[in-house]
């Protein structure tokens, strides 16, 4: 599922969203079937809030850019 262009765009979106929240990415992996990211959140942001925002924004942007994903998810 997360390969080629979709994986590259996912990685880019995660970087953008973390930058918006001033969260520092220590390590990250975008594999074909999962995404793993280790981040340091600022004290004003809970990890749950960051994860929710990452999930919502990446899903929305990926479905918009890759319409085939809408049919699957």
N, CA, C and O atoms as a CHARMM CRD file, in Angstrom:
* protein
*
  292
    1    1 UNK  N      0.81600  -1.18500   0.00000 PROA 1      0.00000
    2    1 UNK  CA     0.00000   0.00000   0.00000 PROA 1      0.00000
    3    1 UNK  C      0.87100   1.26500   0.00000 PROA 1      0.00000
    4    1 UNK  O      0.69800   2.12900  -0.85900 PROA 1      0.00000
    5    2 UNK  N      1.78600   1.37700   0.93600 PROA 2      0.00000
    6    2 UNK  CA     2.63800   2.56400   1.02300 PROA 2      0.00000
    7    2 UNK  C      3.93900   2.32100   0.28000 PROA 2      0.00000
    8    2 UNK  O      4.97000   2.03200   0.88900 PROA 2      0.00000
    9    3 UNK  N      3.88500   2.43900  -1.02300 PROA 3      0.00000
   10    3 UNK  CA     5.10000   2.26000  -1.79900 PROA 3      0.00000
   11    3 UNK  C      5.20400   3.35400  -2.85500 PROA 3      0.00000
   12    3 UNK  O      4.22200   4.02800  -3.16800 PROA 3      0.00000
   13    4 UNK  N      6.36500   3.51500  -3.37900 PROA 4      0.00000
   14    4 UNK  CA     6.65800   4.47400  -4.43800 PROA 4      0.00000
   15    4 UNK  C      6.18500   5.89100  -4.10100 PROA 4      0.00000
   16    4 UNK  O      6.60300   6.47200  -3.09900 PROA 4      0.00000
   17    5 UNK  N      5.31900   6.43200  -4.93900 PROA 5      0.00000
   18    5 UNK  CA     4.88400   7.81800  -4.78000 PROA 5      0.00000
   19    5 UNK  C      4.10100   8.04500  -3.49200 PROA 5      0.00000
   20    5 UNK  O      4.23400   9.09400  -2.86200 PROA 5      0.00000
   21    6 UNK  N      3.29600   7.08100  -3.10100 PROA 6      0.00000
   22    6 UNK  CA     2.51000   7.22100  -1.87400 PROA 6      0.00000
   23    6 UNK  C      3.43900   7.28500  -0.65900 PROA 6      0.00000
   24    6 UNK  O      3.20900   8.08400   0.24900 PROA 6      0.00000
   25    7 UNK  N      4.46300   6.47200  -0.63100 PROA 7      0.00000
   26    7 UNK  CA     5.41900   6.48000   0.48400 PROA 7      0.00000
   27    7 UNK  C      6.18100   7.79800   0.54100 PROA 7      0.00000
   28    7 UNK  O      6.37700   8.35600   1.62000 PROA 7      0.00000
   29    8 UNK  N      6.60600   8.29300  -0.60100 PROA 8      0.00000
   30    8 UNK  CA     7.32900   9.56700  -0.63200 PROA 8      0.00000
   31    8 UNK  C      6.44800  10.71500  -0.15600 PROA 8      0.00000
   32    8 UNK  O      6.89200  11.57700   0.60300 PROA 8      0.00000
   33    9 UNK  N      5.21300  10.72000  -0.60000 PROA 9      0.00000
   34    9 UNK  CA     4.28700  11.77700  -0.18400 PROA 9      0.00000
   35    9 UNK  C      3.96200  11.65600   1.30400 PROA 9      0.00000
   36    9 UNK  O      3.84500  12.67000   1.99200 PROA 9      0.00000
   37   10 UNK  N      3.81700  10.44700   1.80200 PROA 10     0.00000
   38   10 UNK  CA     3.55300  10.22700   3.22500 PROA 10     0.00000
   39   10 UNK  C      4.70400  10.77800   4.05600 PROA 10     0.00000
   40   10 UNK  O      4.48100  11.48200   5.04100 PROA 10     0.00000
   41   11 UNK  N      5.90500  10.46700   3.67000 PROA 11     0.00000
   42   11 UNK  CA     7.09100  10.96300   4.38200 PROA 11     0.00000
   43   11 UNK  C      7.11500  12.48900   4.37400 PROA 11     0.00000
   44   11 UNK  O      7.39000  13.11300   5.39900 PROA 11     0.00000
   45   12 UNK  N      6.83100  13.08500   3.23000 PROA 12     0.00000
   46   12 UNK  CA     6.82600  14.53700   3.11100 PROA 12     0.00000
   47   12 UNK  C      5.75400  15.16200   4.00600 PROA 12     0.00000
   48   12 UNK  O      6.01100  16.15800   4.68300 PROA 12     0.00000
   49   13 UNK  N      4.57200  14.58600   4.00900 PROA 13     0.00000
   50   13 UNK  CA     3.48400  15.10500   4.83700 PROA 13     0.00000
   51   13 UNK  C      3.82000  15.02500   6.32300 PROA 13     0.00000
   52   13 UNK  O      3.54800  15.96200   7.07300 PROA 13     0.00000
   53   14 UNK  N      4.40000  13.92600   6.74200 PROA 14     0.00000
   54   14 UNK  CA     4.76700  13.76700   8.15200 PROA 14     0.00000
   55   14 UNK  C      5.78200  14.83400   8.54800 PROA 14     0.00000
   56   14 UNK  O      5.67700  15.42300   9.62400 PROA 14     0.00000
   57   15 UNK  N      6.74500  15.08000   7.69900 PROA 15     0.00000
   58   15 UNK  CA     7.74200  16.11900   7.98300 PROA 15     0.00000
   59   15 UNK  C      7.08800  17.49800   8.07700 PROA 15     0.00000
   60   15 UNK  O      7.40200  18.27500   8.97900 PROA 15     0.00000
   61   16 UNK  N      6.19000  17.79800   7.15800 PROA 16     0.00000
   62   16 UNK  CA     5.51400  19.08900   7.15200 PROA 16     0.00000
   63   16 UNK  C      4.68000  19.28600   8.41600 PROA 16     0.00000
   64   16 UNK  O      4.73500  20.34300   9.04500 PROA 16     0.00000
   65   17 UNK  N      3.91600  18.27400   8.77900 PROA 17     0.00000
   66   17 UNK  CA     3.03200  18.37700   9.94000 PROA 17     0.00000
   67   17 UNK  C      3.84200  18.48600  11.23100 PROA 17     0.00000
   68   17 UNK  O      3.48800  19.25900  12.12200 PROA 17     0.00000
   69   18 UNK  N      4.90300  17.73100  11.33400 PROA 18     0.00000
   70   18 UNK  CA     5.76100  17.83300  12.51700 PROA 18     0.00000
   71   18 UNK  C      6.40200  19.21700  12.60100 PROA 18     0.00000
   72   18 UNK  O      6.54200  19.76700  13.69400 PROA 18     0.00000
   73   19 UNK  N      6.78500  19.77600  11.47700 PROA 19     0.00000
   74   19 UNK  CA     7.36800  21.12100  11.46200 PROA 19     0.00000
   75   19 UNK  C      6.35300  22.16300  11.92200 PROA 19     0.00000
   76   19 UNK  O      6.69900  23.08900  12.65600 PROA 19     0.00000
   77   20 UNK  N      5.10800  22.01300  11.49400 PROA 20     0.00000
   78   20 UNK  CA     4.05100  22.92900  11.92000 PROA 20     0.00000
   79   20 UNK  C      3.92100  22.92700  13.44000 PROA 20     0.00000
   80   20 UNK  O      3.76500  23.97800  14.06200 PROA 20     0.00000
   81   21 UNK  N      3.98600  21.73700  14.03000 PROA 21     0.00000
   82   21 UNK  CA     3.82900  21.58700  15.48000 PROA 21     0.00000
   83   21 UNK  C      5.14600  21.74400  16.24400 PROA 21     0.00000
   84   21 UNK  O      5.17400  21.63300  17.46900 PROA 21     0.00000
   85   22 UNK  N      6.21800  21.99700  15.52600 PROA 22     0.00000
   86   22 UNK  CA     7.55100  22.11800  16.12700 PROA 22     0.00000
   87   22 UNK  C      7.95800  20.84600  16.86900 PROA 22     0.00000
   88   22 UNK  O      8.62300  20.89700  17.90400 PROA 22     0.00000
   89   23 UNK  N      7.54900  19.71400  16.32200 PROA 23     0.00000
   90   23 UNK  CA     7.94000  18.40800  16.85200 PROA 23     0.00000
   91   23 UNK  C      9.17100  17.93500  16.08300 PROA 23     0.00000
   92   23 UNK  O      9.22700  18.03700  14.85700 PROA 23     0.00000
   93   24 UNK  N     10.13400  17.42700  16.80200 PROA 24     0.00000
   94   24 UNK  CA    11.39100  16.98700  16.18400 PROA 24     0.00000
   95   24 UNK  C     11.32400  15.48400  15.90200 PROA 24     0.00000
   96   24 UNK  O     11.03700  14.69300  16.80000 PROA 24     0.00000
   97   25 UNK  N     11.58600  15.10200  14.67000 PROA 25     0.00000
   98   25 UNK  CA    11.59800  13.69100  14.29100 PROA 25     0.00000
   99   25 UNK  C     12.98000  13.12100  14.59200 PROA 25     0.00000
  100   25 UNK  O     13.98500  13.58300  14.05200 PROA 25     0.00000
  101   26 UNK  N     13.01700  12.11100  15.46100 PROA 26     0.00000
  102   26 UNK  CA    14.27700  11.43500  15.77300 PROA 26     0.00000
  103   26 UNK  C     14.54700  10.29300  14.79500 PROA 26     0.00000
  104   26 UNK  O     15.68400  10.06900  14.37900 PROA 26     0.00000
  105   27 UNK  N     13.48800   9.58000  14.43800 PROA 27     0.00000
  106   27 UNK  CA    13.62900   8.40800  13.58000 PROA 27     0.00000
  107   27 UNK  C     12.27200   8.12300  12.94900 PROA 27     0.00000
  108   27 UNK  O     11.23200   8.31900  13.57800 PROA 27     0.00000
  109   28 UNK  N     12.29000   7.66900  11.72600 PROA 28     0.00000
  110   28 UNK  CA    11.03700   7.32900  11.07000 PROA 28     0.00000
  111   28 UNK  C     11.22200   6.29300   9.98400 PROA 28     0.00000
  112   28 UNK  O     12.27200   6.21400   9.34600 PROA 28     0.00000
  113   29 UNK  N     10.17600   5.49400   9.78400 PROA 29     0.00000
  114   29 UNK  CA    10.16900   4.45500   8.75900 PROA 29     0.00000
  115   29 UNK  C      8.80500   4.47100   8.08200 PROA 29     0.00000
  116   29 UNK  O      7.77000   4.44300   8.74700 PROA 29     0.00000
  117   30 UNK  N      8.81400   4.51500   6.76400 PROA 30     0.00000
  118   30 UNK  CA     7.58800   4.34000   5.99100 PROA 30     0.00000
  119   30 UNK  C      7.75600   3.02800   5.24200 PROA 30     0.00000
  120   30 UNK  O      8.43200   2.96500   4.21500 PROA 30     0.00000
  121   31 UNK  N      7.13100   1.98400   5.76800 PROA 31     0.00000
  122   31 UNK  CA     7.20400   0.64900   5.17900 PROA 31     0.00000
  123   31 UNK  C      5.94600   0.42200   4.34200 PROA 31     0.00000
  124   31 UNK  O      5.00000   1.20500   4.43300 PROA 31     0.00000
  125   32 UNK  N      5.92000  -0.62300   3.53700 PROA 32     0.00000
  126   32 UNK  CA     4.74300  -0.87100   2.69800 PROA 32     0.00000
  127   32 UNK  C      3.42700  -1.04300   3.46500 PROA 32     0.00000
  128   32 UNK  O      2.35700  -0.77500   2.91900 PROA 32     0.00000
  129   33 UNK  N      3.49600  -1.48700   4.71900 PROA 33     0.00000
  130   33 UNK  CA     2.24900  -1.73400   5.44900 PROA 33     0.00000
  131   33 UNK  C      2.14300  -1.00300   6.78900 PROA 33     0.00000
  132   33 UNK  O      1.18800  -1.23400   7.53100 PROA 33     0.00000
  133   34 UNK  N      3.08700  -0.13800   7.11300 PROA 34     0.00000
  134   34 UNK  CA     2.99100   0.65200   8.34700 PROA 34     0.00000
  135   34 UNK  C      3.91600   1.86000   8.29900 PROA 34     0.00000
  136   34 UNK  O      4.82600   1.95000   7.47500 PROA 34     0.00000
  137   35 UNK  N      3.64700   2.78100   9.21400 PROA 35     0.00000
  138   35 UNK  CA     4.48700   3.96500   9.38800 PROA 35     0.00000
  139   35 UNK  C      4.88100   4.00700  10.85100 PROA 35     0.00000
  140   35 UNK  O      4.03800   3.86400  11.73500 PROA 35     0.00000
  141   36 UNK  N      6.16400   4.20400  11.10100 PROA 36     0.00000
  142   36 UNK  CA     6.66400   4.30600  12.46800 PROA 36     0.00000
  143   36 UNK  C      7.48200   5.58600  12.56400 PROA 36     0.00000
  144   36 UNK  O      8.41200   5.80500  11.78700 PROA 36     0.00000
  145   37 UNK  N      7.11900   6.43300  13.53500 PROA 37     0.00000
  146   37 UNK  CA     7.81400   7.70200  13.69800 PROA 37     0.00000
  147   37 UNK  C      8.08500   7.92300  15.17600 PROA 37     0.00000
  148   37 UNK  O      7.19000   7.79400  16.01100 PROA 37     0.00000
  149   38 UNK  N      9.32700   8.25500  15.48600 PROA 38     0.00000
  150   38 UNK  CA     9.70600   8.61700  16.84900 PROA 38     0.00000
  151   38 UNK  C      9.94000  10.11700  16.87000 PROA 38     0.00000
  152   38 UNK  O     10.83300  10.62300  16.19000 PROA 38     0.00000
  153   39 UNK  N      9.13400  10.82900  17.65600 PROA 39     0.00000
  154   39 UNK  CA     9.23200  12.28500  17.69600 PROA 39     0.00000
  155   39 UNK  C      9.34300  12.78900  19.12500 PROA 39     0.00000
  156   39 UNK  O      8.97000  12.10700  20.08000 PROA 39     0.00000
  157   40 UNK  N      9.86000  13.98800  19.24400 PROA 40     0.00000
  158   40 UNK  CA     9.87700  14.70400  20.51700 PROA 40     0.00000
  159   40 UNK  C      8.89600  15.85900  20.36100 PROA 40     0.00000
  160   40 UNK  O      9.08600  16.74700  19.53100 PROA 40     0.00000
  161   41 UNK  N      7.84200  15.83100  21.17500 PROA 41     0.00000
  162   41 UNK  CA     6.80400  16.85500  21.11200 PROA 41     0.00000
  163   41 UNK  C      7.15200  18.02000  22.02400 PROA 41     0.00000
  164   41 UNK  O      7.74400  17.82100  23.08500 PROA 41     0.00000
  165   42 UNK  N      6.79000  19.23300  21.62300 PROA 42     0.00000
  166   42 UNK  CA     6.94500  20.36000  22.54500 PROA 42     0.00000
  167   42 UNK  C      5.98900  20.18300  23.72800 PROA 42     0.00000
  168   42 UNK  O      5.00800  19.44500  23.63400 PROA 42     0.00000
  169   43 UNK  N      6.27200  20.84800  24.81400 PROA 43     0.00000
  170   43 UNK  CA     5.46200  20.66600  26.02600 PROA 43     0.00000
  171   43 UNK  C      4.02200  21.13500  25.85700 PROA 43     0.00000
  172   43 UNK  O      3.15900  20.77000  26.65500 PROA 43     0.00000
  173   44 UNK  N      3.75500  21.92600  24.84300 PROA 44     0.00000
  174   44 UNK  CA     2.40200  22.43500  24.61000 PROA 44     0.00000
  175   44 UNK  C      1.53000  21.46500  23.81700 PROA 44     0.00000
  176   44 UNK  O      0.35300  21.74300  23.58500 PROA 44     0.00000
  177   45 UNK  N      2.08300  20.34900  23.40600 PROA 45     0.00000
  178   45 UNK  CA     1.38200  19.40300  22.54000 PROA 45     0.00000
  179   45 UNK  C      1.44700  18.00600  23.12800 PROA 45     0.00000
  180   45 UNK  O      2.52300  17.52100  23.47600 PROA 45     0.00000
  181   46 UNK  N      0.29800  17.36200  23.23700 PROA 46     0.00000
  182   46 UNK  CA     0.30100  15.98000  23.72100 PROA 46     0.00000
  183   46 UNK  C      0.63000  15.04500  22.56900 PROA 46     0.00000
  184   46 UNK  O      0.31800  15.35000  21.41800 PROA 46     0.00000
  185   47 UNK  N      1.25100  13.92100  22.85900 PROA 47     0.00000
  186   47 UNK  CA     1.52100  12.95300  21.79500 PROA 47     0.00000
  187   47 UNK  C      0.24600  12.51500  21.07100 PROA 47     0.00000
  188   47 UNK  O      0.25200  12.33600  19.85300 PROA 47     0.00000
  189   48 UNK  N     -0.83600  12.34500  21.81400 PROA 48     0.00000
  190   48 UNK  CA    -2.10000  11.92900  21.19300 PROA 48     0.00000
  191   48 UNK  C     -2.60200  12.96900  20.19700 PROA 48     0.00000
  192   48 UNK  O     -3.11000  12.61400  19.13400 PROA 48     0.00000
  193   49 UNK  N     -2.46300  14.23800  20.53100 PROA 49     0.00000
  194   49 UNK  CA    -2.90600  15.29900  19.62400 PROA 49     0.00000
  195   49 UNK  C     -2.07700  15.29900  18.34100 PROA 49     0.00000
  196   49 UNK  O     -2.60800  15.49300  17.24700 PROA 49     0.00000
  197   50 UNK  N     -0.77900  15.08200  18.48800 PROA 50     0.00000
  198   50 UNK  CA     0.08100  15.02700  17.31000 PROA 50     0.00000
  199   50 UNK  C     -0.27700  13.82600  16.43100 PROA 50     0.00000
  200   50 UNK  O     -0.38100  13.95600  15.21200 PROA 50     0.00000
  201   51 UNK  N     -0.46300  12.67700  17.04300 PROA 51     0.00000
  202   51 UNK  CA    -0.80800  11.47300  16.28200 PROA 51     0.00000
  203   51 UNK  C     -2.13700  11.66500  15.56000 PROA 51     0.00000
  204   51 UNK  O     -2.25900  11.31800  14.38500 PROA 51     0.00000
  205   52 UNK  N     -3.12800  12.21400  16.24900 PROA 52     0.00000
  206   52 UNK  CA    -4.43000  12.44900  15.60400 PROA 52     0.00000
  207   52 UNK  C     -4.29900  13.38900  14.41500 PROA 52     0.00000
  208   52 UNK  O     -4.89200  13.14900  13.36400 PROA 52     0.00000
  209   53 UNK  N     -3.53000  14.45200  14.57600 PROA 53     0.00000
  210   53 UNK  CA    -3.34900  15.39100  13.47300 PROA 53     0.00000
  211   53 UNK  C     -2.60000  14.74900  12.31300 PROA 53     0.00000
  212   53 UNK  O     -2.95300  14.95100  11.15200 PROA 53     0.00000
  213   54 UNK  N     -1.57000  13.98100  12.62800 PROA 54     0.00000
  214   54 UNK  CA    -0.83000  13.27600  11.57400 PROA 54     0.00000
  215   54 UNK  C     -1.75400  12.34900  10.79400 PROA 54     0.00000
  216   54 UNK  O     -1.73300  12.33500   9.56300 PROA 54     0.00000
  217   55 UNK  N     -2.55500  11.58500  11.50200 PROA 55     0.00000
  218   55 UNK  CA    -3.44900  10.63400  10.83900 PROA 55     0.00000
  219   55 UNK  C     -4.48500  11.34100   9.97600 PROA 55     0.00000
  220   55 UNK  O     -4.71600  10.95800   8.82800 PROA 55     0.00000
  221   56 UNK  N     -5.10600  12.37300  10.53400 PROA 56     0.00000
  222   56 UNK  CA    -6.15800  13.07500   9.79500 PROA 56     0.00000
  223   56 UNK  C     -5.61400  13.77300   8.55100 PROA 56     0.00000
  224   56 UNK  O     -6.16800  13.63700   7.46000 PROA 56     0.00000
  225   57 UNK  N     -4.53700  14.51300   8.72400 PROA 57     0.00000
  226   57 UNK  CA    -3.99900  15.28800   7.59700 PROA 57     0.00000
  227   57 UNK  C     -3.38600  14.40300   6.51900 PROA 57     0.00000
  228   57 UNK  O     -3.55900  14.66700   5.32900 PROA 57     0.00000
  229   58 UNK  N     -2.67500  13.36200   6.92200 PROA 58     0.00000
  230   58 UNK  CA    -2.06600  12.50400   5.89800 PROA 58     0.00000
  231   58 UNK  C     -3.14000  11.74200   5.13500 PROA 58     0.00000
  232   58 UNK  O     -3.06400  11.62700   3.91200 PROA 58     0.00000
  233   59 UNK  N     -4.13800  11.22100   5.84000 PROA 59     0.00000
  234   59 UNK  CA    -5.20600  10.49200   5.16000 PROA 59     0.00000
  235   59 UNK  C     -5.91900  11.38700   4.15800 PROA 59     0.00000
  236   59 UNK  O     -6.13500  11.00200   3.01000 PROA 59     0.00000
  237   60 UNK  N     -6.27800  12.57300   4.59900 PROA 60     0.00000
  238   60 UNK  CA    -6.99200  13.50200   3.72900 PROA 60     0.00000
  239   60 UNK  C     -6.16000  13.87500   2.50300 PROA 60     0.00000
  240   60 UNK  O     -6.65400  13.83600   1.37600 PROA 60     0.00000
  241   61 UNK  N     -4.91100  14.23200   2.72500 PROA 61     0.00000
  242   61 UNK  CA    -4.05000  14.64700   1.61100 PROA 61     0.00000
  243   61 UNK  C     -3.75800  13.49100   0.65900 PROA 61     0.00000
  244   61 UNK  O     -3.74700  13.67600  -0.55800 PROA 61     0.00000
  245   62 UNK  N     -3.52300  12.30800   1.20600 PROA 62     0.00000
  246   62 UNK  CA    -3.22200  11.16100   0.34100 PROA 62     0.00000
  247   62 UNK  C     -4.43400  10.75400  -0.48500 PROA 62     0.00000
  248   62 UNK  O     -4.29700  10.41300  -1.65900 PROA 62     0.00000
  249   63 UNK  N     -5.61700  10.78700   0.11600 PROA 63     0.00000
  250   63 UNK  CA    -6.81900  10.43400  -0.63700 PROA 63     0.00000
  251   63 UNK  C     -7.11100  11.45800  -1.72500 PROA 63     0.00000
  252   63 UNK  O     -7.62900  11.11200  -2.78700 PROA 63     0.00000
  253   64 UNK  N     -6.78100  12.70000  -1.46400 PROA 64     0.00000
  254   64 UNK  CA    -6.98400  13.73700  -2.46900 PROA 64     0.00000
  255   64 UNK  C     -5.99900  13.58000  -3.63100 PROA 64     0.00000
  256   64 UNK  O     -6.37000  13.72600  -4.79600 PROA 64     0.00000
  257   65 UNK  N     -4.75600  13.28500  -3.30100 PROA 65     0.00000
  258   65 UNK  CA    -3.72300  13.17100  -4.32900 PROA 65     0.00000
  259   65 UNK  C     -3.77400  11.83000  -5.06100 PROA 65     0.00000
  260   65 UNK  O     -3.44400  11.75300  -6.24500 PROA 65     0.00000
  261   66 UNK  N     -4.18300  10.78300  -4.36300 PROA 66     0.00000
  262   66 UNK  CA    -4.23900   9.44300  -4.95000 PROA 66     0.00000
  263   66 UNK  C     -5.66700   8.90900  -4.81000 PROA 66     0.00000
  264   66 UNK  O     -5.96700   8.20800  -3.84300 PROA 66     0.00000
  265   67 UNK  N     -6.54300   9.22600  -5.75100 PROA 67     0.00000
  266   67 UNK  CA    -7.95200   8.84200  -5.65300 PROA 67     0.00000
  267   67 UNK  C     -8.19100   7.33800  -5.48600 PROA 67     0.00000
  268   67 UNK  O     -9.21300   6.94000  -4.92800 PROA 67     0.00000
  269   68 UNK  N     -7.28200   6.51300  -5.95200 PROA 68     0.00000
  270   68 UNK  CA    -7.43900   5.06200  -5.79100 PROA 68     0.00000
  271   68 UNK  C     -7.49100   4.65400  -4.32600 PROA 68     0.00000
  272   68 UNK  O     -8.08200   3.62900  -3.98800 PROA 68     0.00000
  273   69 UNK  N     -6.88300   5.44300  -3.46100 PROA 69     0.00000
  274   69 UNK  CA    -6.88800   5.12700  -2.03700 PROA 69     0.00000
  275   69 UNK  C     -8.26500   5.28200  -1.41000 PROA 69     0.00000
  276   69 UNK  O     -8.57900   4.61200  -0.42700 PROA 69     0.00000
  277   70 UNK  N     -9.08900   6.16400  -1.97400 PROA 70     0.00000
  278   70 UNK  CA   -10.42700   6.37400  -1.43800 PROA 70     0.00000
  279   70 UNK  C    -11.26300   5.10900  -1.54700 PROA 70     0.00000
  280   70 UNK  O    -12.07400   4.82300  -0.66600 PROA 70     0.00000
  281   71 UNK  N    -11.07900   4.37100  -2.58700 PROA 71     0.00000
  282   71 UNK  CA   -11.85100   3.15400  -2.77600 PROA 71     0.00000
  283   71 UNK  C    -11.44100   2.07200  -1.77900 PROA 71     0.00000
  284   71 UNK  O    -12.26100   1.24400  -1.38400 PROA 71     0.00000
  285   72 UNK  N    -10.17900   2.08100  -1.37500 PROA 72     0.00000
  286   72 UNK  CA    -9.69400   1.06600  -0.46200 PROA 72     0.00000
  287   72 UNK  C     -9.93000   1.42000   0.98800 PROA 72     0.00000
  288   72 UNK  O    -10.15100   0.53400   1.81300 PROA 72     0.00000
  289   73 UNK  N     -9.88500   2.72800   1.32000 PROA 73     0.00000
  290   73 UNK  CA   -10.01300   3.16000   2.71200 PROA 73     0.00000
  291   73 UNK  C    -11.02500   4.25400   2.83500 PROA 73     0.00000
  292   73 UNK  O    -11.27000   4.74700   3.93500 PROA 73     0.00000
